Amino acid sequence: MITLLRVDHRLLHGQVAFSWTQYVGADCILIANDNVPEDELRKTTIKLAKPPSVKLVIKNINDAIESIKSGRDG
């Protein structure tokens, strides 16, 4: 179930990663971006910004749309 949907050019930052995930009880963050899935440095940096207990999924935009439509989180 989607509990929060946020469009933000910063992809993931401290306020979302820690405050919002805790507030809404999120257990997964999905980042939809066409450049990040192919950029290992950016993926690693984003992974460091998330809480350890929260799953992080990084997909290109089309794959993210299909995941949301199908109800999959990964």
matplotlib code that plots the C-alpha trace (Angstrom):
import matplotlib.pyplot as plt

x = [0.0, 1.3, 1.3, 3.0, 3.9, 6.4, 7.9, 11.2, 14.2, 16.5, 15.5, 16.2, 17.4, 17.3, 13.9, 12.2, 14.5, 14.1, 11.2, 8.6, 9.3, 9.0, 5.9, 4.0, 5.4, 7.0, 9.0, 10.1, 11.2, 11.0, 13.1, 12.0, 14.6, 16.0, 19.6, 20.2, 19.8, 22.9, 25.0, 26.7, 28.0, 24.6, 23.0, 25.6, 25.1, 21.4, 21.6, 23.6, 20.8, 18.1, 17.3, 18.7, 15.2, 13.7, 14.0, 15.2, 14.2, 15.7, 14.1, 13.9, 10.6, 8.8, 9.8, 8.7, 5.3, 4.9, 5.8, 3.3, 0.5, 1.2, 1.5, 5.1, 7.7, 10.8]
y = [0.0, 3.4, 5.7, 8.7, 9.8, 12.7, 14.2, 15.8, 16.6, 15.8, 12.1, 11.3, 13.5, 13.4, 14.9, 12.3, 9.4, 9.7, 12.0, 11.1, 7.4, 7.2, 9.4, 7.4, 4.0, 3.4, 0.3, 0.9, 3.9, 3.8, 6.2, 6.6, 8.2, 7.4, 8.2, 6.9, 3.1, 3.2, 5.4, 3.3, 6.3, 8.0, 4.7, 4.2, 7.8, 7.4, 4.1, 5.8, 8.4, 5.9, 4.4, 0.8, -0.7, 0.8, -1.0, 1.1, 0.4, 2.4, 2.0, 3.8, 5.7, 3.1, 0.2, 2.1, 2.8, -0.9, -1.9, 0.6, -0.6, -4.3, -3.7, -4.9, -3.1, -4.4]
z = [0.0, -0.9, 2.2, 0.8, -2.7, -3.0, -6.2, -5.3, -7.6, -4.6, -4.8, -1.2, 1.7, 5.5, 6.1, 3.9, 4.7, 8.5, 9.4, 6.9, 6.8, 10.6, 10.6, 8.0, 9.0, 5.6, 5.1, 1.5, -0.5, -4.3, -6.3, -9.9, -12.1, -15.5, -14.7, -11.2, -11.9, -14.1, -11.8, -9.1, -7.3, -7.0, -6.0, -3.2, -2.0, -1.9, 0.0, 2.7, 3.2, 4.1, 7.5, 7.9, 8.5, 5.3, 1.9, -0.9, -4.5, -7.4, -10.8, -14.1, -14.5, -16.7, -14.4, -11.4, -13.0, -13.7, -10.2, -8.7, -11.1, -10.2, -6.5, -6.3, -4.2, -5.7]

ax = plt.figure().add_subplot(projection="3d")
ax.plot(x, y, z, "-o")
ax.set_aspect("equal")
plt.show()
